[in-house]
Amino acid sequence: MTWANRFRLTLGLVAVLALGAWLTFYLNDSKAIATSSSAQIESKTYAVGSQYAGLVVDQLVEQGDAVTEGTPLFVIDSATLRHDVSIGFAPGPTPGQTINEAGQVVVLATGPGTVARIEATRGTFVPAAAVLAQVEKEGSLYVKAEYTLTAKEYARIDEEAQVTIVLPNEQTVAGRVAGIEVQTVASKAQAIVTVESDKLVPGKANGLMAAGTPVNAELQLQNDGVVTDVQASVNEVFDGVSTSVKGLFGSGE
């Protein structure tokens, strides 16, 4: 056998081994990821209302308006309030409401956020303790994702496991597991996972970062084993080489 043939044979063997190693690593990585069956962005909200029944005489905000703590939302004219005032039981101001000079209830926002839904409009009568609006809390976007997992896969969910959130435009956002609810159906774990991320900013990604947006959530499972250990070692070697090369070029500047 000539040296040329030996070289080609060696090169072929190296290529086959490299391809086999890559496929093994790829399969190992794919087993370490669980993809959500359904997922969407949600937000935490708070309700605003009045302790007094009455007629809504002024609606000061619309859906989508930004509010801060103390922002006036509604004005309610209440016969019950007038009666309480006449007998000396006038209520003092609270974080959620105050009384104006005309003796009417002014409903206030209790924290920063965005008006998500209006439940009462000008000219409508509202009972006491009725919800007048829902406000989406500032910075409260999160992802609620559902997974169907085997018992072994469920056992591999680590505390604060990493999750890749994939938006409809294929943009990815890093998140982490903040909570899990699970029930067993047909020997499978139906897991509902809450994913938090400080990268979910309302209105970003051309408006896709908003409550109700459907997403995919790729959950990183714990993946211990020989292949994982070898892959980690290989990655360390390549990282070391990359750092050395960068240092070499940097020193020459």
C-alpha positions in Angstrom: 0.0 0.0 0.0 1.4 3.3 -1.0 1.7 6.3 1.4 -1.0 8.1 -0.5 -3.4 5.3 -0.1 -2.5 5.0 3.6 -3.1 8.7 4.0 -6.5 8.5 2.3 -7.5 5.5 4.5 -6.4 7.3 7.6 -8.2 10.5 6.6 -11.4 8.5 5.8 -11.2 6.7 9.2 -10.8 10.1 11.0 -13.8 11.5 9.1 -16.0 8.5 10.0 -15.0 8.7 13.6 -15.6 12.5 13.7 -19.0 12.1 12.1 -19.9 9.3 14.6 -18.8 11.5 17.5 -20.8 14.4 16.2 -23.9 12.3 15.7 -23.5 10.9 19.2 -23.1 14.3 20.8 -26.1 15.6 18.8 -28.3 12.7 19.9 -27.1 13.2 23.5 -28.0 16.9 23.3 -31.4 16.2 21.7 -32.3 13.9 24.6 -31.4 16.7 27.0 -34.2 19.0 25.7 -37.9 18.8 26.2 -40.1 20.8 23.9 -43.4 22.3 25.1 -46.6 20.9 23.7 -48.1 24.4 24.2 -46.8 27.7 25.7 -47.6 31.3 25.8 -46.5 34.6 27.4 -48.7 35.6 30.4 -48.5 38.4 32.9 -49.4 39.1 36.5 -52.3 41.4 37.0 -54.2 43.1 39.8 -57.8 44.2 39.9 -59.1 47.7 40.8 -62.5 48.5 42.2 -64.5 50.5 44.6 -66.0 49.6 48.0 -69.0 51.7 47.1 -71.7 51.0 44.6 -72.6 53.9 42.2 -72.7 55.4 38.8 -69.4 55.7 36.8 -69.4 59.3 35.9 -65.9 59.4 34.5 -63.6 56.9 32.9 -60.1 58.3 32.9 -58.1 55.6 31.2 -58.3 53.3 28.2 -57.0 49.8 27.6 -53.3 49.9 26.9 -52.7 53.1 28.9 -49.6 53.1 31.2 -50.4 53.9 34.9 -48.3 54.5 38.0 -49.3 54.2 41.7 -52.0 56.7 42.4 -53.1 57.3 38.8 -56.9 58.1 38.8 -58.8 55.5 36.8 -62.5 56.1 37.4 -64.8 58.5 39.2 -68.0 57.1 40.8 -71.0 59.0 42.2 -72.3 57.0 45.1 -75.5 57.6 47.1 -74.2 55.2 49.7 -71.1 57.3 50.1 -73.1 60.5 50.5 -75.2 58.8 53.2 -72.0 57.7 55.1 -70.6 61.2 54.9 -73.9 62.7 56.2 -73.8 60.5 59.3 -70.1 61.1 60.0 -68.7 57.8 58.6 -66.7 59.3 55.7 -63.9 56.9 54.8 -60.3 58.0 54.7 -58.1 57.7 51.6 -56.6 54.3 50.8 -54.0 53.2 48.2 -56.9 52.2 45.9 -59.3 55.1 46.3 -59.9 58.6 47.6 -62.8 61.0 47.8 -62.7 64.2 45.7 -64.1 67.6 46.6 -67.4 66.8 45.0 -67.8 63.8 47.4 -67.3 61.2 44.7 -65.1 58.1 44.8 -61.9 58.3 42.7 -60.6 54.8 42.0 -56.7 54.8 41.8 -54.1 52.4 40.5 -52.2 50.7 43.3 -49.0 50.1 41.3 -47.2 50.7 38.0 -48.3 48.8 34.9 -50.6 48.8 31.9 -54.4 48.7 31.7 -55.1 45.3 30.4 -58.9 45.3 30.4 -61.7 47.7 31.2 -64.7 46.1 32.9 -66.8 49.3 33.5 -67.4 52.3 31.3 -68.8 55.8 31.8 -72.5 55.8 32.4 -72.7 52.2 33.9 -73.8 51.4 37.4 -71.4 49.2 39.4 -72.0 47.3 42.6 -69.8 47.5 45.6 -66.5 45.6 45.3 -67.0 45.1 41.6 -63.9 44.8 39.4 -63.7 47.9 37.2 -60.4 47.1 35.4 -57.5 44.8 35.3 -53.9 46.2 35.3 -50.9 44.2 34.1 -48.1 44.7 36.6 -45.0 46.3 35.3 -42.2 43.8 34.6 -44.4 40.8 35.3 -44.3 38.9 31.9 -43.6 35.2 32.2 -44.2 32.0 30.2 -46.6 29.2 31.1 -45.5 26.1 29.3 -47.0 22.6 29.2 -45.0 19.4 28.7 -45.8 15.7 28.4 -42.9 13.8 30.0 -42.0 10.3 31.0 -41.2 9.7 34.7 -37.5 9.6 33.9 -37.6 12.9 32.0 -39.6 14.5 34.8 -37.0 13.4 37.3 -34.3 15.1 35.2 -35.8 18.6 35.6 -33.3 20.5 37.7 -34.1 23.4 40.1 -34.0 26.6 38.1 -33.4 24.6 34.9 -32.5 26.7 31.8 -35.3 27.3 29.3 -35.0 28.7 25.8 -38.1 30.7 24.8 -38.6 30.8 21.0 -40.8 33.7 19.8 -43.0 33.4 16.7 -40.3 35.4 14.7 -37.7 32.7 15.8 -36.0 35.1 18.2 -34.8 33.3 21.3 -34.9 34.5 24.9 -33.1 32.8 27.8 -35.2 31.9 30.9 -35.3 29.6 33.9 -37.8 27.4 35.6 -39.6 29.2 38.5 -42.3 26.7 39.3 -43.8 23.4 38.3 -47.2 21.9 38.7 -47.6 18.2 37.7 -50.2 15.5 37.4 -49.9 11.9 36.1 -52.1 11.0 33.1 -51.7 7.5 31.5 -48.3 7.0 33.2 -47.0 10.2 31.8 -46.3 13.4 33.7 -48.3 16.4 32.5 -46.2 19.3 33.7 -47.1 22.9 33.7 -44.0 25.0 34.1 -43.7 28.6 34.9 -40.7 30.2 33.2 -39.3 33.6 34.2 -36.9 35.8 32.2 -35.7 39.4 32.8 -35.4 39.6 29.0 -39.2 39.6 28.5 -39.8 43.3 28.2 -43.4 44.4 27.2 -43.5 45.7 23.6 -40.1 44.4 22.5 -39.5 42.1 19.5 -42.0 44.2 17.4 -44.7 43.8 20.0 -44.4 40.0 20.3 -43.3 40.3 24.0 -46.9 40.7 25.2 -49.4 38.6 27.2 -51.1 36.1 25.0 -48.3 35.6 22.5 -47.8 31.8 21.7 -44.2 30.6 22.0 -42.2 27.4 22.2 -40.3 26.6 25.4 -37.3 24.3 25.2 -36.6 22.9 28.6 -33.0 21.8 29.4 -33.0 18.5 31.2 -30.3 17.2 33.5 -28.1 15.0 31.3 -25.5 13.1 33.3 -23.5 10.2 31.8 -20.3 9.2 30.0 -21.1 10.9 26.7 -22.0 14.2 28.5 -18.7 14.0 30.4 -16.7 13.5 27.3 -18.6 16.2 25.5 -17.9 18.6 28.3 -14.1 17.7 28.2 -14.1 18.3 24.4 -15.8 21.7 24.8 -13.3 22.7 27.5 -10.4 21.8 25.1 -12.0 23.8 22.2 -12.7 26.7 24.6 -9.1 26.7 25.7 -7.8 26.7 22.1 -10.2 29.5 21.2 -9.0 31.6 24.2 -5.3 30.9 23.3 -5.9 32.0 19.7 -7.7 35.1 20.7 -4.8 35.9 23.1 -2.3 35.4 20.4 -4.0 37.7 18.0 -4.6 40.2 20.7 -1.0 40.3 21.8 0.1 41.2 18.2 -2.0 44.3 18.0 
